[in-house]
């Protein structure tokens, strides 16, 4: 083992590259075809599209609704909820007209509401496909939370519905819309650390309440891998700009633990990419919270910790004997992704993370489950 | 994903537990049988055993020989080298009697030198078995560098030779003899972070010179896994105190790279332990240097980075919203391990890391190579 000398720590301020990052290629490094141009009058400067939020759980209440305050192109105009009391209280707080409160029975009548341009699906995973398809059938554009759906077939139904309705479908991979992960993508793919040799990505948290929908197979589609491991998987793909060709996985769930009767607790998975880069990743509902990415180049490493939290992201590059901490602009991830979606609708552009991007992750997650079950590598 | 609030950083000084750690159980958590008591006069207090260093490469010159200055129970009295000029220069510097300089031909006559109690094998891996066996046949105790040998059969020959000669055999797992890793073992096994859910261990460096013996199969036995990945493997075992029952692995070596014509470059491997703990590890000769361990408990995480370097180790525990950095006594790892060996000889005790410990790692490494080749899980 070489003897490495003490490391010098420096800090410098980086220029923002927010817009540049958002306009980059998709995770696979390929440019996706634009939907055919629609004949429409250009939107006036300063116009905000109207959004309906479907599902008023903690993510919607604590993150998404407050984020509209910083949106430049998006405003909340409608709710879809099974809890009218909650919906009315929130409507009062966010200035939503009570006539624009829908429930799951009259949801389809949202087609008759010209105020709603975009629907944001914030329901349990197992409901994503149905409510996305119904949203498209109502003629609306849809932003759907990750993971896209319970399985690839549902994802394909969503993609098909969007195509048939000629409406946009975007998956809410918020990390693609915030500066730290965007800069990490730029650095990792630029070659400035030498070719990327390995991606190490670990994401998880300890889930406590056995009654939450995330622990029920039908609603969640799976366990930690679907909910939090997907961040490590998606990052391995966007940091390399490649698609994995082979994977291994191991799963362990504590026997008898009431939280893990239906879905898995821990997953470790390894991905092989065409360039030779390997990714070594973990996902957990049982360990202390973690969100840690490392991009290992031949000449340097990029470390992100936390890499994916809603705020407080931290990133540094270690090269030679120098540690360079990066202070990037702090943005509201949800506002950034919603405005990207609004912009795509207004400009008739393909979102950076369209339905096809969500489908890829779900297809790989299914392969991870098969690999863990079979104890063999799965080729993709 | 939960929203985690800002983390408070504190620092406190820890009491040393050096001796306690050294006297702990071996990696498997089992106590090894003592060799039968030898009839001998107890050594006087302050006595130092005489050591012969076999192989005067960079590890011996830069780390091991200087370490004798801080040893309390060990002194260097002999060299075995194929380079007489180098040996004589070093003999002058370290006060070694020129008559105690051996070469590889007259090595066996060391049996007639009563000044030599212990032989330290610092040769290329492929020579460990032969020179250890010959050392035991010369009636000496042997400390052998890691990895123990090229394959399990050679390891077994070494164990058998030690038993036959009734002499000690220890493998130089220096991390077991220094306070940071010892404290990590105590914390990980104490349950104070909750049960260990996962071990994440990544070790590697970029090897530059294609001519070094580490890149030649016959001398090295394998590539990065044998040399540096063994730290991650050994740590997964000593941090859990368990033996893995199943593993997966992937290997990638850059095609056409002159460094990797005979041995592998990158390895990722995953281990399953009986308690359910999973370990996700990597090893590399191609990425920027790295020595990073994380023990993921349900309530906290322990992070070591660097975890295994000769000096400058850094360790902290993150629990709740607190980061506790640990300032432990800094010791010379090589002096600590050599004194442990001398102590075991003087007290007729089994070393903490005997030949059986080295054999376990080599057996698992062979299984890692088989798993990577077969693309299937290997049961142990």
Contacts between the chains, C-beta under 8 A, distances in Angstrom:
chain1	res1	chain2	res2	distance
A	1	B	205	7.1
A	1	B	227	8.0
A	1	B	228	6.5
A	1	B	231	7.9
A	1	B	308	7.1
A	1	B	309	6.9
A	1	B	310	7.1
A	2	B	205	5.7
A	2	B	289	6.8
A	3	B	62	6.9
A	3	B	63	7.6
A	3	B	309	7.1
A	3	B	310	5.3
A	3	B	311	7.5
A	4	B	289	5.9
A	4	B	306	7.4
A	4	B	309	6.1
A	4	B	312	7.7
A	6	B	312	6.5
A	62	B	3	6.9
A	63	B	3	7.6
A	193	B	288	7.4
A	194	B	288	7.7
A	197	B	266	6.3
A	197	B	284	6.2
A	197	B	286	4.9
A	197	B	287	4.0
A	198	B	266	6.3
A	198	B	268	7.4
A	198	B	282	6.0
A	198	B	284	6.4
A	198	B	287	5.6
A	200	B	200	7.8
A	200	B	202	6.0
A	200	B	282	6.7
A	202	B	200	6.0
A	202	B	280	7.6
A	202	B	294	7.7
A	204	B	296	7.7
A	205	B	1	7.1
A	205	B	2	5.7
A	206	B	298	5.8
A	206	B	299	7.8
A	227	B	1	7.9
A	228	B	1	6.5
A	231	B	1	7.9
A	246	B	250	7.7
A	246	B	375	7.7
A	248	B	248	4.3
A	248	B	249	7.9
A	248	B	250	6.5
A	248	B	270	6.8
A	248	B	375	7.9
A	248	B	377	7.9
A	249	B	248	7.9
A	250	B	246	7.7
A	250	B	248	6.5
A	250	B	270	5.2
A	250	B	272	5.9
A	250	B	278	5.6
A	250	B	377	7.9
A	252	B	272	7.0
A	252	B	276	4.8
A	252	B	277	7.8
A	252	B	278	5.5
A	254	B	276	6.4
A	255	B	276	7.8
A	266	B	197	6.3
A	266	B	198	6.3
A	266	B	278	5.8
A	268	B	198	7.4
A	268	B	270	4.9
A	268	B	278	5.1
A	268	B	280	4.4
A	270	B	248	6.9
A	270	B	250	5.2
A	270	B	268	4.9
A	270	B	270	6.6
A	270	B	280	8.0
A	272	B	250	5.9
A	272	B	252	7.0
A	276	B	252	4.8
A	276	B	254	6.4
A	276	B	255	7.8
A	277	B	252	7.8
A	278	B	250	5.6
A	278	B	252	5.5
A	278	B	266	5.8
A	278	B	268	5.1
A	278	B	282	7.5
A	280	B	202	7.6
A	280	B	268	4.4
A	280	B	270	8.0
A	280	B	280	5.6
A	280	B	281	7.5
A	280	B	282	5.1
A	281	B	280	7.5
A	282	B	198	6.0
A	282	B	200	6.7
A	282	B	278	7.5
A	282	B	280	5.1
A	284	B	197	6.2
A	284	B	198	6.4
A	284	B	296	7.1
A	286	B	197	4.9
A	286	B	298	6.2
A	287	B	197	4.0
A	287	B	198	5.7
A	287	B	296	3.8
A	287	B	297	6.9
A	287	B	298	6.3
A	287	B	301	7.3
A	288	B	193	7.3
A	288	B	194	7.7
A	288	B	296	6.1
A	288	B	297	6.0
A	288	B	298	6.6
A	288	B	299	6.1
A	288	B	300	5.3
A	288	B	301	4.8
A	288	B	318	7.2
A	288	B	319	7.5
A	289	B	2	6.8
A	289	B	4	5.8
A	290	B	294	8.0
A	290	B	296	6.7
A	290	B	301	6.6
A	292	B	294	7.8
A	294	B	202	7.7
A	294	B	290	8.0
A	294	B	292	7.8
A	296	B	204	7.7
A	296	B	284	7.1
A	296	B	287	3.8
A	296	B	288	6.0
A	296	B	290	6.7
A	297	B	287	6.9
A	297	B	288	6.0
A	298	B	206	5.8
A	298	B	286	6.2
A	298	B	287	6.4
A	298	B	288	6.6
A	299	B	206	7.8
A	299	B	288	6.1
A	300	B	288	5.4
A	301	B	287	7.4
A	301	B	288	4.9
A	301	B	290	6.6
A	306	B	4	7.4
A	308	B	1	7.1
A	309	B	1	6.9
A	309	B	3	7.1
A	309	B	4	6.1
A	310	B	1	7.1
A	310	B	3	5.3
A	311	B	3	7.5
A	312	B	4	7.7
A	312	B	6	6.3
A	318	B	288	7.2
A	319	B	288	7.6
A	375	B	246	7.7
A	375	B	248	7.9
A	375	B	376	6.4
A	375	B	377	3.8
A	376	B	375	6.4
A	376	B	376	5.0
A	376	B	377	7.2
A	377	B	248	7.9
A	377	B	250	7.9
A	377	B	375	3.8
A	377	B	376	7.2
